[in-house]
Amino acid sequence: MLLIKKGTIVTSENVFVGDVLIDGEKIIEVGNTIKKKNVKTINAKGKYVLPGGIDSSVHISQKKGPFACKDSFKEGTLEAALGGTTTILNYVFPIRGSYKKAINENKENAENNAAVDYSFHLAITNYSERGLNELENIMSMGITSFICYYTGSGMFLSFGELYSIFNGIKKCGGIVGVYIGNGSLLEKRSKEAIKKGLKGIEHFLYSYPENVEGFLAYSILSLAKMVDIPIFLINVSTRNSLEKIKLFKDIGLNAYSDVPIHYLIFDSKKYEEKDFLKFVTLPPLRNESQSQYLWNNLKTSKIDFISSDHIFVDENEQKKILESSPQKLFGGIPGVRNRLEIFFSEGVKKRGIPITEMVKLTSTNIAKTFGLFPQKGTISPNSDADIVILDPEKEWSFEKSKTYPGSPYENFKVTGKIEKVILRGEVIVEDGKYVSGKLSGKFIGRHI
């Protein structure tokens, strides 16, 4: 048994000083004063005791298009563990063969190579009747979320194809996520950029206009409303798209917004710096007013998830693409390690966002939406003992990462440091080091 004593326990609804008793992999008691002899005890006085983080948007050990994510499953999940994320939802992009085959290949890749628990989003990158016929079988495997890309890079789905896919996912009881880019518009804007003589990063930014995101969001949400299927929009970065999600929520659609942490922390001024390539993401970073709007709406519960949208790509490959076809840059920022501490520092400490709201955005809401709750995402009896202990006053800076050299978060100063991370009852991180003698992360089947 393990007893956490006198910590400030935080759930999505409450904050109170108390104790947490763990037996094996589960929490068995939460109370003001738990008395238990002959158990290992952690004194958490003055520290926050939080549910383990859940990252809703992670690309680890993923192969897609011209880019292969450079981190292995082991490397990526070790970084997640150090940052207090105890469950990730990783993307599966079928390269060939059936959806089931792709998922099994990813499960085999992850087995015995994961420091934290994991599940998958299945990306539907092209339309086929055969693929739709597989969806019910995929649901039986514990995969409940399916991603569509209304975009370019060989993943463009027409509106009619999206309609058929939405109906197929609804039939089997899943939830759909959509990245709201647009392939045909991207091509037109890219050609215009060439005519205007734009090159490099200017070409890239021109190809992804900021004001089009809301229009595309409205179109996709309208389709979801027609089919009546729950939907989450991925990489929400602007006021326009967030307002459209709220509009459809108000008329009864189960619609959710997934905002990666980098759209809150960084803005488009980063593209004026010498090392701008490390800030390339899709869609691009927006202007400062958009970042501020997102922060303001975190206080009004209009945003549902804060993810990392973690991607680690080869910078040398990026440079080649930038010189030849800038609109084809495949952006990504490796942030699975940094998400929780940065949000605590910039959101809770600096901007006064309630700590309960942080728990909702980085854990509980994600667990509830994707079929993990109450196993994950809370601190309560019978839940998995996934717990983060955080010192709220520690001031420090992220060091240079061996796993992610050139990370945008290098030397970023924060207040609040994770002291311990517990995965299903085992202390796996202590004082910034992974201390478990094994990789005990496992696949979590989900059911909505």
C-alpha angles and dihedrals in degrees: 000000000000125000123197107201134204097349126149098251116208128194129165089271109027146039119197141145111252151110135280122207118202127193116186109316097339140076107238102177140017118186149135095262121008115186115201129153128215097019131124108259133204116197106218098170110152091011132106116245107206136176112260112272120257117206111207097192120044132149108194125160089354128156117204135150114324092336132078116193105244100217123085121227089255094052095045096047093046087057090047090053093050089053095051097256108135099174130038133189104214126193122246114202111189107225096181140347126019130343090242091055091051092051093047090050090053092046090052090049091052099041111109088357100082127096092190136032118275147187133177145246110212112223114215100205099168136023124252135148088225090058093050090052089058096056098087090051090050090053090054087058090061097260110130105163129073127189127213126189116213087189146082132272092094093303102093114141120191120231090252091053090048088052092054092045092049090052091048092051092046091052092058094041102250135136124243128218123197131195103215104221123119124223100200093047090048090055093049093048091048092054090049090051090055091051090050090052094244116158139181117351093359089058091048094051093046090053092059107049116196099220096056095068094079093050092052091045090054092051094050094044090050089055092048089051091051091052092036096226128146110253140184123199114222126222096008105189109160143062091239096060094042091052091051091052090052090049092056092043088056091056093051107269117138094234126160136190123221111198117184114223094241093068087061097044105038134038138194093278085081088074089067092062127093094246094047094136092075088063097052109122137149117283093023122249110280132223123286095260090060092052090050091050090054091051091049091053093051086071092055098048093244091129118069109189136022108203134170098229081211114202128157113193134172110273092203089057088049091054091053092050091046090058097046110026112003093179088065095061110134103215128208143157120201102227109140089106095050107038102095100041093044092049091048092049099041098032110030101029102032103031103027098241107165114258088231089060090053090055091050094049099044101035126355101049090048092049092050095046098047101040101261100111132137092008087062135018103047145060106239140116114292093018120119110272094245104148139163122202111202131188103219097199104045112117116204145130133244110256127222107288120232090199096045109030112190094025113169087231096063110127091004106154118227140173113222127047132203110239102179138012121198122196115194092332099317123108102232101165127042127170094346096312133105103239104174115109092219143034102250102169114129140191114269116208113214134207125188 
